[in-house]
């Protein structure tokens, strides 16, 4: 008198971490660690919190962002100028991808005054609506990889930083190293200082530098493991450009991956202390910048609490505690410049936000540019 | 009836023997005026040689030497033709008028759809009769039968076992009531052409994954809709946060759209009214989903190969998992035809049977693991039940 086969039922439920969309297999909990299905998996916890917060924050825009976060992300190929660029570019163009940076600067919106972008960065993407994938990069004859696959939206903070030749650049929270690599592509860094608090992630950064840079090009890079929050120890008033790419709730990762997920019960405290950590790091970045220097703050979350609020609190702290004036730079031109590649949110109080959208499944990326007063 | 036996004997004759047959028919049964212009398209099949136009009193034939393409008139065909000509002879020995109507339907369909289901005409009269009886017992009375046959002519040529297997699947595995099964056969006769395992998977998707109840599955014509459309629309809604699989208490935090709407709205209306999305988004989503499914299938295949090689390690299931094989979940709802003692569970409860002696706590563990129930939600029936 068998009825609905439990095996099949379980099979169907298994494909779905309890209520989530049919997520790819990698999203299931690791069977070897868990003896029973977790009551509420971290990914579902994250999704519920996001539904509450972002549903209110974004209203009718949230469902489109939500379905994008739960679907396969789109990648761009950052061209490695230390490789055989001509061949690499040729291969990428054969795949019918195009350099979105070049297209933006030479498109109709680019004509409206010089866009202050960091130079020499080339990143190839497929057009809107095209879900093709890039093949993994292959090493050339000297073992250097031709391109680095990354979320194209995370190049925008690097472009916004507007690194110019001879600059001293600080990359706080540098690991795993995608943005660091992009900074080095500009060829403008007299010296690049990369810091991160985590030893294992710094190792990955080293790995990237090894795979992409010839030995000679690594001379002007110093990598160290440090807790960037410590305002006492930070080198003050030194850097022309500072990139503060803070740890955040990494929205996309949090709804898709169980590994290393911030929304587990044990990490609740860590999660609650995030905004404080972010604010401290940004203030440290401001302190490290020289007068007239520029600081770009970036995250990969949609949350206002981790984006605009942090920028606003850091500016206040810099003013009240350190008597440092900080001015927010307007980057609204980015929305027009890159509208063919990304989907932007128009209502940020300060800074710019790339919203994930199925036709352009990059992001989420928030970035805001600050200039330290003279 | 004597004539029908004669007709059967003539079944093996060459088509040119039609001539004699028809003459014989005319002699035995006076042709009503209305039938004089009867024309059998079958006989035009392949060759336009034989025309069974029967103007009263004569039968004309063209040269039959080119009739190699015309199919042999089968006994069924002859019988059917005979039956159509003489309405008063439609009763067979048992006086079963239904057979006559059945064959009438067959004629209406069978003749005009010969191209699509020539197999029908290769069946014997007995087979036709038995099949008709079988379908009638399943609950397809005359009017319905005609409707079903018109939508799914091959219904007559399917092996009886197939029909039985499908009906058994619906009743025993999917737990539809007899009425519901009949309604499904009436509204979606195409289910008889599908593999039972596909049907089961499709049903389980609706029941477990979407949380749709039996009556909604039946009412919505679910089995008529292509599975890819159902799945892509459902997952699209779900990922947008507009559809939720009900939890073990059957509750959701959003109001799920009705299955009928999800399936049958046009793309435009679905996107405008339910999903609130653009067509571009939906197009991209469908492509992404298709690719995801493809890659999951491949992963499953390679994983099952790996598991075979592993003796211990990541792929191993804990012990109690294997016992779930032996555990069958039955949904005891109101009105289901189940033994009286099931009704102790009340309307809407789950009853667990095990064909291996599991302890009560083990059953409880299995059920909790499936996250379908909390431990207090069900009754454990002592003893094992060994039903097939």
Interface residues (C-beta under 8 A of the other chain):
Chain A: X1 X2 X3 X4 X5 X6 X7 X8 X9 X10 X12 X13 X15 X16 X18 X19 X21 X22 X24 X25 X30 X31 X32 X35 X36 X37 X51 X55 X60 X62 X63 X64 X66 X67 X70 X71 X72 X129 X131 X357 X358 X359
Chain B: X172 X173 X174 X175 X200 X201 X204 X205 X207 X208 X209 X235 X236 X238 X239 X240 X241 X242 X244 X245 X247 X275 X276 X277 X280 X281 X283 X284 X285 X287 X288 X289 X291 X292 X295 X296 X299 X300 X313 X314 X315 X317 X318 X324 X325 X327 X328 X329 X330 X331 X353 X366 X368 X369 X370 X371 X372 X385 X387
